[in-house]
């Protein structure tokens, strides 16, 4: 029996309505899908929802200090969206992300339920969306460590501070992701 696939639904905030969808996909998500598939052995698919198709979500005021309130609001809007579009939470592991142009506040590029189904991520940093998806899949800052890349050792995706970051999760966080996804087998 094949493993349940992972579906990441990315809602584009209205402040990204002028962005090229193909470029957003190729810069922030194509490589991430491949990486998660290699780690988990599961297919991962990213679907994008344009601002005009989810106005209640795309207009969320995400600039805040109250991160828990932001996640609760996003969660509630996604539940309404799924209900109103006759969507389903079955036959896949569903994750939902609001992708924004700007940071949430002076110190926060993104936030996610850890582990969980909801995240908000800014495109101001190349790796924020991947970092927040890592949280949703059970990866943690504490297990971030360093990884070796073609260019030498760098911080892994889950590192909480700025600096050179590689497009990989640490071995411990890869194990955390597999352990989290194992509950769906």
PADOTI-858117 format. One line per field, with one value per residue (C-alpha): residue number from 1; x, y, z; residue in three letters. Coordinates in pm, whole numbers, plus 50000, padded with zeros to 5 digits. Example, Ala and Ser with C-alpha at 12.3 -4.5 7.8 and 13.67 -1.06 7.14 Angstrom:
2
k	1,2
c1	51230,51367
c2	49550,49894
c3	50780,50714
r	Ala,Ser
! end
This chain:
185
k	1,2,3,4,5,6,7,8,9,10,11,12,13,14,15,16,17,18,19,20,21,22,23,24,25,26,27,28,29,30,31,32,33,34,35,36,37,38,39,40,41,42,43,44,45,46,47,48,49,50,51,52,53,54,55,56,57,58,59,60,61,62,63,64,65,66,67,68,69,70,71,72,73,74,75,76,77,78,79,80,81,82,83,84,85,86,87,88,89,90,91,92,93,94,95,96,97,98,99,100,101,102,103,104,105,106,107,108,109,110,111,112,113,114,115,116,117,118,119,120,121,122,123,124,125,126,127,128,129,130,131,132,133,134,135,136,137,138,139,140,141,142,143,144,145,146,147,148,149,150,151,152,153,154,155,156,157,158,159,160,161,162,163,164,165,166,167,168,169,170,171,172,173,174,175,176,177,178,179,180,181,182,183,184,185
c1	50000,50149,50218,49977,50107,50171,49972,50089,49829,49990,49758,49912,49851,49713,50046,50189,49922,50174,50430,50497,50353,50601,50893,50750,50709,51056,51237,51065,50889,51009,51335,51152,50905,51196,51379,51072,51000,51353,51337,50990,50942,50609,50499,50463,50253,50222,49909,49876,49561,49549,49431,49113,49018,49042,48976,48916,49260,49452,49347,49449,49640,49948,50171,50145,50325,50055,50171,49925,49632,49761,49778,49428,49284,49453,49332,48971,48982,49124,48850,48588,48763,48775,48409,48297,48491,48375,48734,48842,49095,49108,49349,49651,49849,49738,49943,49843,50064,49994,50277,50343,50566,50674,50787,50534,50718,51072,51195,50965,50988,50740,50545,50405,50217,50485,50393,50068,49888,49918,50199,50263,50588,50741,50937,51194,51426,51472,51438,51151,50878,51094,51175,50807,50710,50981,50808,50473,50639,50799,51145,51282,51537,51697,51784,51902,52277,52500,52490,52756,52684,52878,53015,53112,52948,52657,52362,52065,51721,51589,51859,51692,51951,52069,52375,52471,52197,52191,51884,51879,51747,51990,51995,51816,51542,51509,51445,51197,51010,50998,50880,50605,50488,50499,50179,49996,50108
c2	50000,50337,50598,50890,51187,51528,51820,52172,52432,52774,53073,53381,53696,53987,54163,53894,53925,54079,53798,53542,53215,53002,53189,53157,52785,52732,52950,52843,52508,52281,52191,52158,51907,51699,51719,51617,51332,51198,51224,51075,50840,51017,51223,51590,51826,52202,52375,52752,52949,53295,53588,53625,53262,53298,53665,53590,53435,53658,53971,53856,54131,53924,54198,54144,54064,53812,53505,53263,53486,53501,53120,53084,53335,53162,52822,52946,53098,52777,52568,52802,52787,52406,52388,52642,52477,52126,52037,51733,51659,51291,51088,51309,51474,51837,52140,52501,52807,53175,53317,53689,53957,54112,53988,53939,54172,54301,53965,53714,53600,53317,53116,52763,52520,52273,52009,52106,52208,52588,52834,53187,53256,53557,53553,53796,53502,53213,52945,53074,52866,52552,52629,52670,52352,52178,52290,52161,51823,51796,51946,52171,52444,52234,51962,52198,52131,52180,52008,51958,52099,52135,52461,52308,52300,52541,52568,52348,52475,52474,52699,52992,53260,53438,53331,53082,52821,52514,52377,52066,51948,51800,51422,51448,51666,51428,51156,51385,51438,51063,50993,51258,51128,50770,50831,50841,50492
c3	50000,49900,50165,50193,49994,50146,50007,50081,49992,49961,49978,49821,50021,49821,49859,49626,49356,49114,49160,48889,49018,48823,48978,49330,49273,49132,49387,49707,49657,49373,49545,49879,49734,49608,49942,50148,49904,49944,50324,50365,50069,50010,49716,49801,49594,49632,49511,49495,49563,49407,49620,49413,49488,49868,49958,50327,50355,50116,50304,50652,50834,50911,51051,51424,51747,51845,51652,51814,51721,51362,51339,51493,51244,50951,51078,51103,50753,50603,50765,50610,50274,50272,50376,50114,49831,49923,49990,50182,50452,50349,50134,50199,50473,50437,50533,50472,50435,50387,50176,50225,50078,50406,50746,51026,51264,51323,51450,51278,50916,50963,51217,51222,51441,51544,51450,51286,50972,50956,50885,50764,50577,50411,50086,50228,50290,50049,50318,50538,50373,50400,50763,50851,50665,50867,51187,51058,50994,51339,51281,51556,51617,51891,51641,51366,51362,51062,50725,50463,50120,49800,49944,50278,50622,50684,50922,50840,50740,51096,51239,51416,51350,51039,50847,50582,50563,50342,50168,50387,50718,50970,51002,51338,51187,50893,51152,51331,51003,50928,51284,51258,50919,51045,51240,50904,50795
r	Unk,Unk,Unk,Unk,Unk,Unk,Unk,Unk,Unk,Unk,Unk,Unk,Unk,Unk,Unk,Unk,Unk,Unk,Unk,Unk,Unk,Unk,Unk,Unk,Unk,Unk,Unk,Unk,Unk,Unk,Unk,Unk,Unk,Unk,Unk,Unk,Unk,Unk,Unk,Unk,Unk,Unk,Unk,Unk,Unk,Unk,Unk,Unk,Unk,Unk,Unk,Unk,Unk,Unk,Unk,Unk,Unk,Unk,Unk,Unk,Unk,Unk,Unk,Unk,Unk,Unk,Unk,Unk,Unk,Unk,Unk,Unk,Unk,Unk,Unk,Unk,Unk,Unk,Unk,Unk,Unk,Unk,Unk,Unk,Unk,Unk,Unk,Unk,Unk,Unk,Unk,Unk,Unk,Unk,Unk,Unk,Unk,Unk,Unk,Unk,Unk,Unk,Unk,Unk,Unk,Unk,Unk,Unk,Unk,Unk,Unk,Unk,Unk,Unk,Unk,Unk,Unk,Unk,Unk,Unk,Unk,Unk,Unk,Unk,Unk,Unk,Unk,Unk,Unk,Unk,Unk,Unk,Unk,Unk,Unk,Unk,Unk,Unk,Unk,Unk,Unk,Unk,Unk,Unk,Unk,Unk,Unk,Unk,Unk,Unk,Unk,Unk,Unk,Unk,Unk,Unk,Unk,Unk,Unk,Unk,Unk,Unk,Unk,Unk,Unk,Unk,Unk,Unk,Unk,Unk,Unk,Unk,Unk,Unk,Unk,Unk,Unk,Unk,Unk,Unk,Unk,Unk,Unk,Unk,Unk
! end
